[in-house]
Amino acid sequence: MKRIILAVAMMVSTAAFATTVGLSTHPFTMNKSVVTTEFNSYLSSGDGMGITAKYFQRVSNKLNVDAGFGVTDGDRANRLFAGADYELFPDYGRQPRVSIKSLLETNEVDGDRINSLGFAPTLSKGFSIYGKEAFPFVALPMSVGLNTNEGTYETITALSAGITGRLPVRGFESLVGNIETNFNLRNSYTALVMGLSMPLQ
């Protein structure tokens, strides 16, 4: 297990904040608050490494919200974002969880301020892997980005996939880990993110 964690950490360190889904699909208990730190790696379109801090709140059995900020050493200097994930169908039997996440974000990219608004249809499903629960997901984030410096806009589409789950490490079972990848489909970027979250009592 230690080798797997080390290998993932090395992959992330080679390339920075790009989570779209994050913990939105993880089945936390009601009214649970969570703080997250993520190490982010952009692999294209302004590559660089960075870190993100995020706050997550489960509002109801159908609604989760999150917000945060991040910095990176690449062309994407800083980022502020917020999102709200609403469950349309629960994870039940063979049926996956289906939700839609609204996205609001402002980025500084290569000296320009880009404000974007969008949504991400998301599918997720809980599984038991070697007796441990894991929750893989896939999403299709779509948004419109406005360059406030140039007064232009563009449509943005990506494919996000990842997994969340409690850490299978003795003494750290209360922590939740997440890994997420972002693949460029249109005017987006390719990135890899690894996060560690602590639920608050």
C-alpha positions as CSV (number, residue, x, y, z in Angstrom):
1,M,0.0,0.0,0.0
2,K,2.9,2.4,0.8
3,R,4.4,1.8,-2.6
4,I,1.1,2.6,-4.3
5,I,0.7,5.9,-2.4
6,L,4.3,6.8,-3.2
7,A,3.8,6.0,-6.9
8,V,0.7,8.2,-7.1
9,A,2.4,11.0,-5.2
10,M,5.3,10.9,-7.7
11,M,3.0,11.0,-10.7
12,V,1.2,14.0,-9.3
13,S,4.4,15.8,-8.6
14,T,5.5,15.6,-12.2
15,A,3.0,17.9,-13.7
16,A,-2.0,21.7,-10.8
17,F,-5.6,22.4,-9.4
18,A,-8.2,20.9,-11.7
19,T,-10.8,19.1,-9.7
20,T,-14.4,19.5,-11.0
21,V,-16.1,16.7,-9.0
22,G,-13.8,16.4,-6.0
23,L,-15.8,15.0,-3.1
24,S,-19.2,15.9,-4.5
25,T,-20.2,12.3,-5.0
26,H,-18.8,10.9,-1.8
27,P,-21.5,9.7,0.6
28,F,-20.7,11.7,3.7
29,T,-23.2,11.7,6.6
30,M,-25.8,14.5,6.8
31,N,-24.6,18.0,7.6
32,K,-21.0,16.9,7.4
33,S,-18.3,19.6,6.8
34,V,-15.0,18.6,5.2
35,V,-11.8,20.5,4.6
36,T,-9.6,19.4,1.7
37,T,-6.0,20.0,0.5
38,E,-5.2,19.0,-3.1
39,F,-2.0,18.8,-5.0
40,N,-2.6,19.6,-8.6
41,S,-0.7,19.1,-11.8
42,Y,-1.6,20.7,-15.2
43,L,-0.1,18.6,-18.0
44,S,-1.1,20.9,-20.9
45,S,-2.2,24.4,-21.6
46,G,-0.1,26.3,-19.1
47,D,1.5,23.3,-17.3
48,G,2.6,23.7,-13.7
49,M,2.2,22.4,-10.1
50,G,0.1,23.9,-7.4
51,I,-2.1,23.4,-4.3
52,T,-5.8,24.0,-3.6
53,A,-7.7,24.4,-0.4
54,K,-11.4,23.5,-0.4
55,Y,-14.4,23.5,2.0
56,F,-17.2,21.0,1.4
57,Q,-20.6,21.0,3.1
58,R,-23.4,18.4,2.8
59,V,-26.5,20.5,3.0
60,S,-29.1,17.8,2.6
61,N,-29.5,14.2,1.3
62,K,-29.5,15.6,-2.2
63,L,-27.4,18.7,-2.1
64,N,-23.7,19.3,-1.5
65,V,-21.8,22.5,-1.9
66,D,-18.1,23.3,-2.1
67,A,-15.8,26.4,-2.5
68,G,-12.1,27.0,-2.5
69,F,-9.0,28.7,-3.9
70,G,-5.8,27.5,-5.5
71,V,-2.4,28.8,-6.7
72,T,0.1,27.3,-9.1
73,D,3.5,28.1,-10.5
74,G,2.4,27.8,-14.2
75,D,0.4,30.1,-16.5
76,R,-2.7,29.5,-14.3
77,A,-1.6,31.7,-11.4
78,N,-4.6,31.5,-9.2
79,R,-8.2,30.3,-9.1
80,L,-11.3,30.9,-7.0
81,F,-14.3,28.5,-7.4
82,A,-17.6,27.3,-6.0
83,G,-20.0,24.5,-6.9
84,A,-23.2,22.8,-6.0
85,D,-24.0,19.2,-6.7
86,Y,-27.7,18.1,-6.8
87,E,-28.6,14.4,-6.8
88,L,-31.1,13.4,-9.4
89,F,-31.1,9.6,-8.8
90,P,-29.4,7.9,-5.8
91,D,-26.8,5.1,-5.8
92,Y,-29.2,2.1,-5.3
93,G,-28.8,-1.5,-6.3
94,R,-27.4,-1.6,-9.8
95,Q,-28.4,2.0,-10.4
96,P,-25.5,4.5,-10.3
97,R,-25.9,7.9,-8.6
98,V,-26.8,10.5,-11.2
99,S,-26.2,14.2,-10.3
100,I,-25.6,17.5,-11.9
101,K,-23.0,20.0,-10.5
102,S,-23.2,23.7,-11.2
103,L,-19.8,25.4,-11.6
104,L,-18.6,29.0,-11.0
105,E,-15.0,29.8,-11.4
106,T,-12.5,32.7,-11.9
107,N,-9.0,32.0,-13.1
108,E,-5.9,34.1,-13.9
109,V,-4.5,32.5,-17.0
110,D,-1.3,33.9,-18.6
111,G,-2.2,37.4,-17.2
112,D,-5.8,37.3,-18.3
113,R,-8.8,37.0,-16.0
114,I,-11.2,34.2,-17.2
115,N,-14.6,33.9,-15.5
116,S,-16.6,30.8,-16.3
117,L,-20.1,29.4,-15.5
118,G,-21.1,25.9,-16.3
119,F,-22.4,22.5,-15.2
120,A,-21.2,18.9,-15.0
121,P,-23.5,15.9,-15.4
122,T,-22.0,13.2,-13.2
123,L,-22.3,9.4,-12.7
124,S,-20.9,7.6,-9.7
125,K,-21.2,4.2,-8.1
126,G,-20.0,2.7,-4.8
127,F,-18.0,-0.6,-4.9
128,S,-16.3,-2.8,-2.3
129,I,-12.6,-3.4,-3.2
130,Y,-10.8,-5.9,-1.0
131,G,-13.3,-5.1,1.8
132,K,-12.9,-1.4,1.4
133,E,-15.5,1.0,0.0
134,A,-14.5,3.1,-3.1
135,F,-16.6,5.5,-5.1
136,P,-15.5,6.0,-8.8
137,F,-17.1,8.7,-10.9
138,V,-17.1,10.2,-14.3
139,A,-18.3,13.7,-15.3
140,L,-18.6,15.8,-18.4
141,P,-17.9,19.4,-17.4
142,M,-19.2,22.1,-19.8
143,S,-18.9,25.8,-19.3
144,V,-18.6,29.2,-21.0
145,G,-15.5,31.2,-20.2
146,L,-15.4,35.0,-20.5
147,N,-12.0,36.7,-20.9
148,T,-12.6,40.0,-19.2
149,N,-9.4,41.5,-20.5
150,E,-10.2,40.9,-24.2
151,G,-14.0,40.9,-24.0
152,T,-14.2,37.5,-25.7
153,Y,-15.7,34.1,-24.7
154,E,-15.3,30.5,-25.5
155,T,-17.1,27.2,-24.8
156,I,-15.2,24.7,-22.7
157,T,-15.7,20.9,-22.5
158,A,-13.7,18.3,-20.7
159,L,-14.0,14.7,-19.4
160,S,-13.3,14.1,-15.7
161,A,-12.9,10.8,-14.0
162,G,-11.7,9.8,-10.6
163,I,-12.3,7.9,-7.3
164,T,-12.9,8.7,-3.6
165,G,-12.6,6.5,-0.6
166,R,-11.4,6.4,3.0
167,L,-7.7,5.8,3.3
168,P,-6.9,2.1,3.8
169,V,-4.1,2.9,6.1
170,R,-4.2,2.0,9.8
171,G,-4.6,5.1,12.0
172,F,-5.8,7.2,9.1
173,E,-9.1,5.6,8.3
174,S,-11.0,8.8,9.1
175,L,-9.3,10.6,6.2
176,V,-10.8,10.5,2.7
177,G,-8.6,10.5,-0.4
178,N,-9.5,11.5,-3.9
179,I,-7.8,11.2,-7.3
180,E,-9.2,12.9,-10.3
181,T,-8.1,13.4,-13.9
182,N,-9.3,16.0,-16.4
183,F,-9.0,15.4,-20.1
184,N,-9.3,18.2,-22.7
185,L,-12.1,17.8,-25.2
186,R,-12.5,21.5,-26.2
187,N,-10.6,24.6,-25.0
188,S,-9.8,22.9,-21.7
189,Y,-6.7,21.2,-20.3
190,T,-5.3,17.9,-19.2
191,A,-4.6,17.6,-15.5
192,L,-4.1,15.2,-12.6
193,V,-5.1,15.9,-9.0
194,M,-4.6,14.1,-5.7
195,G,-6.4,15.2,-2.5
196,L,-6.7,14.5,1.1
197,S,-9.7,15.4,3.2
198,M,-10.6,15.6,6.8
199,P,-14.2,15.5,8.0
200,L,-14.9,17.9,10.8
201,Q,-16.8,16.8,13.9
